[in-house]
Amino acid sequence: MKKILLFISFLLTTNLLLAQKVKLVKDSVQWNLIVDNKVFYIKGAGGTVHLKEVKEAGGNTIRTWGLEQAESILNEADQLGLKVMLGLWVNHERHGFDYNDTFKIKQQLENFREAVIKYRNHPALLMWGVGNEYELEYSNTKVWSCVNDIAKMIHELDKEHPTVTVTAGTTLEKVKFIKEVMTDIDIYGINTYGDIEHVQSILNEGKYTGPYMITEWGPNGHWESPKTSWGKSIEQSSSEKKEVYDSRYKRCIKANRNQCIGSFAFLWGQKQEYTSTWYGLFGESGKPTEALDALAKNWAETKLSNCSPSIDSILVNGDKYINELKLEQDRVYKFSVYAKDLDGDQLNIKWRFYPESTDLKTGGDRENKPVEILGKLKKSKKQEVYLSTNLEEGAYRLFVFVDDNKKEAYLNIPVYVNYSKNRKSKISFEAQTLTKENE
């Protein structure tokens, strides 16, 4: 009896009795992910922070891109009743990895083997994410077979959890590789933003009939957004993004339920990528933004206990702002924001001014945030601010943030300050009058 109890204790310690069986089943209508004999539709968050908020919003899964802090993330997810798509970061050619180097390829595979053995029995593990956008800006097609070798190794060691691989968008060429080379990949993952409308038609044309997921999605990407006349991308406001998340979830994810087994909204957190607000579902302050309200309504299908503020419009010297703004040097301009809160909460308003970011990367690589420009903004009434353009000619961006102490709305304006021949060496708010009053 003592030996039996010790053996059971060992099994529990190593999670062998707690690991859940996960499989894919196709019935006469649709593909289903089955977790312990129950259909599991992924309502996922792409990120590893604010996990409590995932659960509160009605989500059930999170996604990682690599193995950093994997054990603590898995444990926290398990405590909250969440599942994890655990990422294995496959090296990118664009970062210098050589897929002709057999030693490095074998080393990468063996590193993943250790991780699979370590985490395969964790109760929070849902599936393995083998690589993310490794085909972005690449030329060596050997990467596809290398990724498949990793998936094959996983299947040999772990019979209970499916494999996923993720590409940057999808094309007929990528679908062909998925079908013909990725024979050990169970689920096709697609990261897509503005092009999400075309995913299902591309898969249909490429005759891909397997299960898939939208593994990153959200607002229009900065590379596919409208641009100012000086070439800078125009970001959607948080209010516009809320509508985008709601519409795309209903029309492009849930509507394709027969083949799409779920999705991961991006980014469940905050990062600097083109701007500090473009992709994050949370602000730098840690407050949830408007778009998260849209996800919560679709995931939980219940009324929100607290709604985010929303921004209606911005006025510049009394005129409504639309898309871009060119200003003259050495002038003062008045900006007014009009916002509302459905709960009637008192609103806080903050304005921030930055040079346009120049540290721009691709594929989500780390970017440095530009340094805030101080001394050029002066608050007036609560919803108003004055901007002094005693600045060098160039591109800038003005941000406004509105919060109710719980959630946050935002909008930013690309600004170009034109060169003036009659520059003043020193200027102050008191020495100037409003531009419109001068005209």
N, C-alpha and C positions, 0 to 999 in steps of 0.2 A: 504493500500500500504506500509506503514511504517513497519508493522509487517512482511509482505512478504520479504521486503528488509533485515530486521534484521535476518529472518530465513535463507535466502540465504547466508548472511554473516556468520552465525553460521556454515552452512554446509561447506562453503569454508574453514573456520578456522579449522574445524575438519577433513578436507580432504574428507568428505563424497561424494562430487561431483567429486573429482579428482581420487579416487581409480579406478583402471582399472580391468576389469573382465578378469580372467585367467582361461582357461579350457583345458582339454585334449580331443582330438578327434582322433579316429582311422578310417582312410578311407580304401579303398580296398588295399592300398599299404603300408602305414606307419602310425606311431603315430605322431601326431603334437601337439605342445603346441600353443594355440591360445590366443593372447593378443589383446583385443578389435577387435575381428573378423579378425585378421591377423595372419598368421603363424609366429611364433617366434622361431628361432633356436638359442640355447644358445651358444654364443661365449664368454666363461666366464673366469674370472681371479679369482683365489683363493687368496684373500687378501683384505686389506682395505686401502692400501696406493697407491700413484701414480695413482689415479683414472683418472686424465686427460690423462695419457699415455694409459690407457685401451681404452678410446674413440679414441685416435689418432691412435692406432694400429688396429682399426676396431672391437674391442670387444663391447659387449652390456650388459654384466651382471657381477656382482661381487658376491663373496660368503663370508659370515662371519661364524664363528664357534660358536660364542656366542653373547650376547646382549650388550657387552661393547661398549659404545659410539654409540649405535644403531641409535639414533635420528639424530646425526650429520652426520653419514655415509649415512643414507637414504636421508637426505636433500642434501648432496653433490652429491650423485649419481643422484638424481632427477634433479639437476641443470645441470648436464652433459648429461642428457638423457640416463642414465644407469639404469638397473634394479638390484634388490638385492634378492638373496636367503638368507633370514635372519635366522641365526642359533640359535637354542635353545640347549645349551650345557647340554646334559643328563649326569649325573654323572657316573663315571666308577667304577666298582668293584675293579679294580687294584689300584685305588686311595683311596680305603677304604670305598666306599659306599656299604651299605648292602641292597640288594634287598629283604630281608626278613623283613625289618623294614618298616611296613605299614605307620607309622607316617611320616618318611622321604620321602617316596614315594609320599604321599599325599601332603606334603609341596612342593616338587619339581613340582608337577602338578599344584598347585595353583599359584606358582610363575610364571609359564609359562602362566597361564590363564590371569594374569594381563598384561603380555607383549603382548599377542594376542589382547586383548581389546585396548591396547594403540596404536599398530602399524598396525592393520588390514586394516585401510583405507588410509595408506600412499601411494601416487601415485607411488613411486619407488618400492614398495613391489611386488615381482614376485611370491615367494613361501616360504614355511616354511621348514627349514632344521631341522628335529627332531632327534638330536643326531648324533654323529660322532665316529665311531670305539669303541662303548661301549662294544662290544663283544671281544675286544682284551685282551688276557690273562684273560679270565673270566671263571667262572664255573657255576654261577647261571643263568639258562635260563629264569628265571622270568623277566629279563630285557626286553625281546622281547615284552611281553604283556604289560609291563609298558610303553614302547615307543609307542605301539599302542594305549594305553589309552590317551596319550598326543595328538596323531593325531586325535583321536575321539573327544576329547574336542575342538580341533582347528576347526574341521568340524562343530561342533555345533555353534561356535561363528563366523566363517568366511566361508561363502559359495563361496567366490570368488577366493580363492588362494589354490592351491594344496599343499599337504604335501609330503616331501621327507625324507627318512632315509638313513644313510650312513654307510656302513660296510668297514672293512679293507680287501680289496680284496673280492673275492667271492669264495664260494665252494658249492657243492651240498647240504651240511647241511644248509648253510646260505640261499640258495635259498628256501629250504623247509620251514624255519621259515618265510621268506618274503611272501611266497604264503599262508601258512596255519594260521599264527598268525597275520601278519601285514595287516589285512583287511581294515584298515583305512589309510594305506599308499598308495599314488597315484603313486609315482615314486620311483624306486629303485636307490639309489646312490652308486657308487662303487669307492673307492680309490685304484688305482692300478698303478704300475710302470713297472718293467720288465715283470710282468705277464699280462700286458694289451693285449698281443697277444691271451690269452686263454679265455678272458671274455665271448665273444659271444658263444664260443663252450660250456662253462659251463652252461650258461643260456639256451642254446638249449637242452642240455642233461637233465637239471633240469625242462624242459618244462615251463620255465618262459616266458610268452608271453606279459607281460605288458611293459610300457615304462621304460627306464632307462637312467641314465646319468653317465659319468665318472667324478666324483666329485673332484678327485685329480689325476693328472698324470704328468709325466715329465721324467727325466732321470732314469736310473737304480738305485734302492734304494741301500743304503750302505750295507744292509743285503744280497743283492742278486748279488753283484758285485764280480769280481775276487779279490783274496787276495794275498798279498805278502807272501813270504816264512816265514815271522815272524807274519803272521795273520792279517795284516792291509788291509782294503779295498782300492782298487784302483779306484780313481774317474775319470770319463770321463772328458776330457777337454771341455771348452766352445764350441770349434769347433765341437767336437764329439756330444755334447748335441744338438747343432743346428740341426744336421742331424737327431737325434733321435726325436726331437719335430716335425720336418717336416714329417718324415716317419710315426710316430705313429698317427699323426693327420689324415693323408690321409688314412692309411691302417686299423686303429683300431677304429677310431671315425667316420669320415665322411663316410667310406665304409659301416658302419652299420646303416646308416641313417633311415632305416625302423623302427628300434626299439629304437635307441639311439637319444634322442632329444637334445643333446648338451653335453658340457663338461666345466670343470674349470681347467685351467692350474695352476700348483703349482710350486713355490710359487711366487705370485705377490708381491715381496718384497725381504727381505733378512733375514736370521737367521743363528745361529750356530746350526747345526745338523750334527754331525760327523766331518764336516769341516765348515768353514764360507762360502763356495761357493757351497756346494753340491746341494741345492734345490732352491736357490734364482734366480729369473729372473733379479734381480738387484744386483749390487755390494754393498759393505759397503759404498762406496762413493756416492751411489744413482744413479750411471750410469746404464742404461740398458745393458744387456749382449747379447751375440750372439744369444742365443735361442729365445729372444724376436723378433728378425728379422724373424725367421721361423714362429712364430705365426702371426706376422703382414702380412706376405705374404699370409698366408692361410685365415686369417680373412678378410682382406681388398681386397685381390686379386689385388693389385696394386703395382707398382714399388716403392721401398723404396727411400725416399729422401736422406737418409744417411745410409750407411751400416756400421755395426760393424767391427772393425779389427778382424783378425783371426790369430791363432797361427798354424804354419806349423809343427815345430819340436823343440826339445831341444837337444843340444849336450853337453856331459859331457867329458871334455878333448878331444874334437874332435870326439867322438863316439856318435851315435844317442842313446838317452835314450829310453828304452822300458820297461814299467811297473814297475820295482822296481830297487832299487839301494842300494848296500852295499858298505860302505866306510870304510877306515882304520882311526883309531884315529891319531891325530896330523899330518895331511897332509893338503894340500890345493888343491882344485879341481876347475877347471874352467867350468862354465856353460854358454852356449850361446843360446839365443832364436832367432828363425827366425819367423817373423810375417809379415803380409801384410795388406793393406787396399785398397779395390777396388776403393775408392774415391780418393786415393792418398794423404790422410791427413797425416800430421806429427804425429808420434806416440811417446807416452810417455811410458817408461818401468819402473816398480817397482818390486823389489824382496823382499820377506819377509820369515823369517825362524822361525819355531815354534816347540816345542815338540809335539809329537803326542797327540791328545786329549785323556784324560782318563775319562772325565765326560760324559759318553755315556748313553743315555736313550732309551726308546722305545716309539712308538706312537707319536713322535713329541714333547714329553715333553721338557721343557726348559733345555738347556745345557749351561754351562759356557765355554767361549772361552779360550784356553790356552794362557798364557802370551808370547808375542813375545820375542825371544832370540836376543839380540842386540850385536853388536861387532864382529859377526862371518862372516859378509858379507862385501865385499869391491868391489865397482863398478870399472870397467875398461872402456872399450868402452861402448857405449850406450846400446848395446844388450848383454853385458857380465857382469858376476859377479864372484868373487872368494869366495869360502866357506872354512873357516877354520874348521877342525874337532877336534879342541882342546876342546872336549866335553866328557861328561860321555857316557859310552856305552848305547845304547838304540835307540828308535824309534823317528824319527823326520819327519817334512814335510816342503819342500821348495816350496813356491808359487811364480809365476811370473804373473804380471798383465800388460796388454798392452791396452792403451786407446788412442782415438783420440780427447779427451776433451769432447766427447759427449757420446760414447759407449765404452764398455769394453770387452776384451777377457781375459781368464785366463787359467792356467794349474798348477797343483801341483804334486809334486813328493814325494812319501813315501821314506824316507831314513833311513837306519839302520847303525849306527856307531859301528863298531866292536871293542872289547876290544884289547888293545895293551899292551904287558908285559913291554915294555920300554917307559912308559909314561913320558912326559916332564912336568915339573912343570909350565913352562911359554913358550908361543909360540907366534910368530907374523907372519904376512904375509911376512914381509921383510926377516925373517929368514928361510923361506921355499921356495922351488921351486915347480913347478907343479908336481903332482904325476906321470904323464905320462913321464915327463922329467927325473924323478928319476929312472924309471924302465929300 
